[in-house]
Amino acid sequence: KVIEKDNGTFLSYNNKYRITSNIFNDYCDGKTLYHFVKKTNEVEVSEVEDGNSMFNFTSIINKYSKSYRSKLIRTETVNKVSCNVIDLSPMKSSNVSKVRIYSNKQNNRLVKMIIYVHNGNIYTYSFTSYKAKIKVKSTDFIFSKSQFPKAKIIDLR
């Protein structure tokens, strides 16, 4: 079992998002996902579908009432924050078997999210700070080949 820990930033706007970390960068314009792995200098390009984008937190949260069954599991303290622990189970076939959300009881912000995938992988994300009303540009969510000119592109579309 391989466990990797990483820090990064998550930027989202509607169905678009960008994740920047030490291990990988994801750029999603709402239609296409570019997953850049720094260690291998490779970019996997795929179409975004309901079932294939486990990192699209915005989609998971926005669609949870239509796409997931929710169940309040318990109350738990995470990093000195009282949280509701909620499990989301997909209603349709998906590569995600379950999403566990830790939501701050006072302001409902995400504190932690764990995504369980059928292949056995488990992805844990902790959210330590929020910045609201940040100006974003559409280019913030687009992979720029000029920034990574030597990256190998693997188009899976």
N, C-alpha and C positions, 0 to 999 in steps of 0.2 A: 504494500500500500504506500503510495507516494503522497506526501502532504507538502504542498508548497504554500508559503505565506508570502504575501505581497501587499504593498500599499499603492494607492493610486487615487485618481479622481474620476468622478462620474458626472457627466454633463448631459442634461436631457432637455428636450423641448418637443412637446407632443409625442409623435411616434419616432422621433430621431434621438440618437444618443451617441456619446463617445465615452469610452473607457480608456484611460491612459494609466499604465502601470509600468513597473520595472521589467515585467516578463512579456507583456503583450499590450497592443493597442487595438481597440475595436472602434470602427467608424460605421455608423448605420444611418443612412439617409431616409429610412422608413421603407425602402424597397430593396436595397442591397446592403449586405453586411460584408465589411472588409475586416478580416481578423489577421493582424500582423503579429507574427511571433518573432521577437527580437533575437533570440538565440539562434534560430535557423535562417533568419532574414527572408522569411516566406510570408506571403499574403494569400490567405484563402478567401476567395470571393464566392458568396452564395446569395441566393434570393432569400428574403425574409418571409417566412411563413409562420403561421401560428405555432407550429410545433417545433421549429428548429432554432428559435432564438431564446435560449434559456437565460441569456444575459440582458435581455430587454426588460429591465425592471419596470419601466413605464408601462409596457404592454401588460405585464403580469398584474400590476396594480390596477390599471384602468379597466382591464377585461375580467377581473376576478369574479365579479358577480354573474357574468354570462358564461365564462369558460371554466370556472373552478367552483367546487363545493367548499365552503369555509366552515371551520369548526374551531371554537374557542377551546383551547386545551387547558390553560392554567394562567396564573399570574406568576411572573418570575422577575427577579432583579438582575439586570445586566449592567455592569459598570456603574453601579449605584443609581440606576434608573429603573423605576417600577414599570414593567411591561406586560401587556397582554400577549400571550403566545397563541398564535393562530395558525392552523394548518390549512393549506389550500391544496385540494386534490383535483386534478384535471377531470373534466366531464367526458372529454373525448380522448382517443388514443394520442399519446404524446411521448416524446423522449424524456420528459420530466415526469417523475412519479409523484413528487410532492414538493411543495414549497412551504417552509416554516417561516413565519414572519414574527418578529419581536417588535411590537409597536408601543411607543411611549404612551402610557395611560393618560398623561396630562395634555399632550398636544397631537397625538396620533402619528407622529413622525416615525419613520423607520429607524430602528436602532441596530437591527441585525436581520439578515435574511439568509436562510440556508436552502439551497436548491439541491434536491436529490434526483439523480438521473438514473434511468433504468440500467445503464451499463455499470453501475456501482460507484460512479464518481459522485462526490459531494462537494458543492461549492458554497463556502461561507463568506458572507460579506458583512462587514461591520461599518456602520455609518457614524462617523465621529463629528462631523460638522455640516452645516447647511448654509448656503448662501442663496437668498431669494432675489428675484428681480434682476438677474444678471443679463446684460445685453449679450445675445448670441447672434451669430451669423450663420447662414445656411452652409457656408464652407467649413464651419466647425465640425460638421458631421460627415464630411466627404474625405475619403482617402486621397491624398495627393501623391501621385507617383514621383513627382519631382522632389519631394522630401525624402524619399527612399529609392533613389535611382537604381540601386543594385539589388533590390528585393526581387525574389522570384515570385511571379504571379501564378497562382493555381486557381483557375476559374472552374468552379464546381456547378455553375448554372446550367 
